[in-house]
Amino acid sequence: MDLKYGDKIIEMQGVIVELHDGCVAVDFKGRLGYLKVPMRMLISDYPLKVGQEVGLRMSFVEVLSEEVNEKYVSNIEIRKRKEGKI
């Protein structure tokens, strides 16, 4: 993967808003969005609870090419049909 822009690491903070068997959902402070991650990606020395604050470092998302990956688009459409959203 060849990115055009160098890393600009940003520290972000958020709050755990959902806990599930296999994942945790975080709402970022400053209305910066929402992220759901697998439990295995979370580092904690404490039992998890809704309302706990979390932090992470990330960079900007960069679009790699103009091309659309048709396999992913097809899988999204299939899932939506199964869920009755199309």
C-alpha positions in Angstrom: 0.0 0.0 0.0 1.5 3.3 -1.1 0.0 6.3 0.6 0.6 9.8 -0.8 0.5 11.6 2.6 2.7 11.0 5.6 1.3 10.1 9.0 -0.3 12.8 11.0 -1.1 11.0 14.2 -4.0 12.4 16.0 -5.0 11.6 19.6 -8.7 11.0 19.9 -10.9 10.4 23.0 -14.3 8.9 23.3 -16.8 7.1 25.5 -17.9 3.5 25.4 -21.6 3.6 24.4 -22.3 -0.1 23.7 -20.9 -3.4 24.9 -21.6 -6.7 23.1 -20.1 -10.2 23.4 -17.6 -9.6 20.6 -17.4 -5.8 20.2 -17.3 -2.4 21.8 -18.8 0.8 20.3 -17.2 4.1 21.0 -18.7 7.6 20.4 -15.9 10.1 19.9 -15.8 13.4 21.7 -16.3 16.5 19.6 -18.9 14.9 17.3 -16.1 13.2 15.4 -18.1 10.0 14.9 -18.7 6.5 16.1 -16.6 3.4 15.8 -17.4 -0.3 16.6 -14.3 -2.5 17.1 -13.8 -6.2 18.0 -13.2 -6.8 21.6 -9.7 -8.3 20.7 -8.7 -4.8 19.6 -9.3 -3.2 23.0 -6.6 -2.9 25.6 -7.9 -2.6 29.2 -6.8 -3.4 32.7 -10.4 -2.9 34.0 -13.8 -4.6 33.5 -15.6 -2.8 30.6 -18.6 -0.6 31.4 -20.7 1.8 29.3 -19.6 5.3 30.0 -15.9 4.6 30.4 -13.6 7.0 28.5 -11.2 5.6 26.0 -8.3 7.0 23.9 -6.6 6.1 20.7 -4.2 7.4 18.1 -5.1 7.4 14.5 -4.3 9.1 11.2 -6.5 10.3 8.4 -8.2 7.9 6.1 -6.9 8.1 2.5 -8.7 6.9 -0.6 -6.3 4.6 -2.4 -7.8 4.7 -5.9 -10.7 5.9 -8.0 -11.7 2.3 -8.7 -14.6 0.7 -6.9 -14.2 -2.9 -5.5 -17.2 -4.5 -7.0 -16.9 -7.6 -4.8 -17.5 -5.4 -1.7 -20.3 -3.5 -3.3 -22.0 -6.8 -4.3 -21.6 -8.2 -0.7 -23.2 -5.0 0.7 -26.1 -5.2 -1.6 -26.6 -8.9 -0.8 -26.6 -8.2 2.9 -29.1 -5.3 2.5 -31.4 -7.6 0.5 -31.3 -10.2 3.2 -32.1 -7.6 5.9 -35.0 -6.2 3.8 -33.4 -2.8 3.3 -33.6 -2.9 -0.5 
